[in-house]
Amino acid sequence: MEHQGFTLWFTGLSGAGKSTLAQAVAEQLRARGMKVEVLDGDVIRTNLSKGLGFSKEDRDTNIRRIGWVCEVLSRNNVVAIAAAISPYKSIRDEIRAKIENFVEVYVDVPLEEAIKRDVKGLYEKALRGEITNFTGVSDPYEPPENPEVVCHTAEESVGESVAKIMKALESRDLLP
């Protein structure tokens, strides 16, 4: 029997660990024979959202595009995994309302830890004012109020966070 599709939406600051967790969960789901597509925020910006900047309007457009792709994939029995900062609660809630099986994962990390992990030096540039509209520094990040899963990546191993996410999916009967 074919499994039903769903959307697993990772949100959190740059450097929180969204992409790492998304890839690790995708591997586990594929190992169970599920069709999985990972939509990484950085990759989407290069392809689907090329030309968009980082104003609130452009960010909203980018996230709505990712949400639309997730909606289409989920409807066609594919597991859509989105890993994008998606800083604004209203847009995440808008996407949640359109997707039947929507599981939000808040990848929570203290700003200091995100800055420590920043290999590209983006936080440093943002703190110096060289990058404007940077989430968590000069632009707001609105944490989810009731995410299905919260992963504290400064305290949990990748394995612990993945186990927490898999347990949440199992409890919702989303896994074969």
C-alpha positions in Angstrom: 0.0 0.0 0.0 1.3 3.4 -0.8 1.9 5.7 2.1 0.2 9.1 2.3 2.2 12.2 1.8 2.9 14.8 4.4 5.0 17.9 4.9 7.7 18.1 7.5 8.5 21.8 7.9 11.8 22.7 9.7 12.0 26.3 10.9 14.7 28.1 12.9 17.6 30.5 12.7 20.4 30.2 10.2 22.8 27.6 11.6 20.2 26.0 13.9 20.7 22.6 12.1 17.6 22.5 9.9 19.3 21.1 6.8 21.3 18.5 8.8 18.2 17.2 10.5 16.2 17.3 7.3 18.8 15.2 5.5 19.0 12.7 8.4 15.2 12.3 8.6 15.0 11.9 4.8 17.5 9.0 5.0 15.4 7.2 7.6 12.2 7.7 5.6 13.8 6.5 2.4 15.1 3.5 4.3 11.4 2.7 5.0 10.6 2.9 1.3 9.0 6.3 1.3 9.3 8.8 -1.5 11.0 11.9 -0.1 11.9 15.3 -1.5 14.0 17.8 0.6 13.4 21.4 -0.2 16.4 23.3 1.3 16.0 27.1 1.6 19.4 27.8 0.1 18.9 25.5 -2.9 15.4 26.9 -3.5 16.8 30.4 -3.5 19.3 29.4 -6.2 16.6 27.8 -8.4 13.0 28.4 -7.8 13.4 31.9 -6.2 16.3 33.3 -8.1 16.2 37.1 -8.1 14.3 37.5 -4.8 16.0 39.5 -2.1 15.5 39.5 1.6 12.8 42.1 2.2 9.8 40.8 4.1 7.8 40.6 0.8 10.5 38.6 -1.0 10.9 36.3 2.0 7.2 35.7 2.1 7.1 35.0 -1.6 10.0 32.5 -1.2 8.3 30.7 1.6 5.0 30.6 -0.2 6.7 29.0 -3.2 8.3 26.4 -1.0 4.9 25.8 0.7 3.2 25.4 -2.7 5.7 22.8 -3.8 5.2 21.0 -0.4 1.5 21.0 -0.9 1.7 19.5 -4.4 4.2 16.8 -3.3 2.2 15.9 -0.2 -1.0 15.6 -2.2 0.8 13.2 -4.5 1.9 10.9 -1.6 5.5 12.2 -1.4 7.0 13.3 1.8 8.0 17.0 1.4 10.7 18.1 3.8 11.2 21.9 3.9 14.3 23.3 5.6 14.0 27.1 5.5 14.4 29.8 8.1 10.8 30.9 7.4 10.9 33.6 10.1 7.3 34.8 10.0 4.6 32.9 11.9 1.8 34.2 9.7 3.2 32.7 6.5 4.0 29.3 8.2 0.4 29.3 9.5 -0.9 30.1 6.0 1.0 27.1 4.6 -0.1 24.9 7.5 -3.8 25.7 6.7 -3.3 24.5 3.1 -1.6 21.2 3.8 -3.6 18.3 5.3 -0.7 16.6 7.1 1.6 19.4 8.2 4.2 18.7 10.9 6.2 21.7 12.1 9.6 21.2 13.6 11.1 24.1 15.5 14.9 23.8 15.4 15.7 25.9 18.5 19.2 27.1 19.1 20.5 30.1 21.1 21.7 32.9 18.9 25.2 32.6 20.5 25.4 29.0 19.3 24.2 29.8 15.8 26.9 32.5 15.6 29.5 29.9 16.7 28.4 27.5 14.0 28.4 30.1 11.2 31.0 28.9 8.7 30.1 31.5 6.2 30.6 34.4 8.6 27.1 35.8 7.9 26.3 36.6 11.5 29.6 38.5 11.9 28.8 40.6 8.8 25.2 41.2 10.0 26.4 42.2 13.4 28.8 44.7 11.7 25.9 46.0 9.6 27.3 44.7 6.3 24.3 42.5 5.8 20.9 44.1 6.3 17.6 42.2 7.0 19.5 39.3 8.6 17.1 37.1 10.6 17.9 37.1 14.3 20.1 40.1 14.1 18.5 43.0 12.2 15.3 41.2 11.2 12.9 39.3 13.5 12.5 35.6 13.9 9.1 34.6 15.2 9.3 31.2 16.9 6.3 28.8 16.4 3.9 28.8 19.3 2.7 25.2 19.0 5.1 23.2 16.8 4.6 19.5 16.7 8.3 19.0 17.6 10.9 21.1 19.2 14.6 20.1 18.7 17.2 21.9 21.0 20.2 21.3 18.8 22.7 22.9 21.2 21.8 20.2 23.8 20.7 17.2 21.7 22.7 15.1 19.3 21.5 14.8 15.7 20.4 11.2 16.5 18.3 12.4 19.5 16.6 15.1 17.5 15.9 12.7 14.6 14.5 10.1 17.1 12.2 12.8 18.5 10.9 13.7 15.0 10.4 10.0 14.0 8.4 9.4 17.2 6.2 12.4 16.4 5.6 11.1 12.9 4.8 7.6 14.2 2.3 9.0 16.8 0.5 10.7 13.9 0.3 7.5 11.9 2.4 9.0 9.1 4.9 6.2 8.8 4.5 2.8 7.2 
